Amino acid sequence: MKINRYGQSKILTPQEIDLLFNQGLTNERDRTLFAVCLFSACRIAEACTLLTEDVYNRAGEVRAVLIVRKNHTKGKLATRNIPVLEDLRIILKAYRPQAGRIYLFPGRYCGYLNPDTAARFLREACARIGIEGVSTHSFRRTALTQMSNAGIPLRIIQEISGHRNLEQLQRYLEVHPNQVTGAIASLSMLSPIGKRQFTDPPDQNLDLSSITDEIPKKTVRDYDL
């Protein structure tokens, strides 16, 4: 978990997401910005530099895909087209009147909202509701981990995240102790069919005093010598 900007960003739980969006983030712009980060798994710099025309068509309607242009991505590897989830479409539709003429999230100095300023807004929101370890990267890590846990193949997740290779992507994904337990439990299917042969051994401390009287007593003559 990240403390004082050190360590990995926290993976958000559904309860923390609900608390953050309903009580922590206090204006439409901030809720929309971090909803974009959560529902597209994009980096904060990619979200801040989104162009309005890449989010809305000429009629002002939300596009079916979110276009993250190559020159706005880390490493400038490729343009990504990310399908817009219905939840995100509703949020973007409500935000449309506040969108900038050029950039979706306009800023004072460079045309778009500075990512460092966005990070400060998020820290203030988390302090407001008492959540620690959250950074702007938490939304990306949360989204990618959720997709991985849902069984989405890593190659498809990589197409969404824009990572250079699968090794980089795997660093983002969190492994929960319950998943490790579940992984070991899955080995039970390898057990032999005849499981009865693996019954528990008898108790070595069994009290035999109650059954000694039932053992017939024999003399030496009763045995064949």
Secondary structure, 3 states (H helix, E strand, C coil): CCECCECCCCCCCHHHHHHHHHHHCCCHHHHHHHHHHHHHCCCHHHHHCCEHHHCECCCCCECCEEEECHHHCHHHCCCEEEECCHHHHHHHHHHHHHCCCCECCECCCCCECCHHHHHHHHHHHHHHHCCCCCCCHHHHHHHHHHHHHCCCCHHHHHHHHCCCCHHHHHCCCCCCHHHHHHHHHHHHHHCCCCHHHHCCCCCCCCCCCCCHHHCCCCCHHHCCC
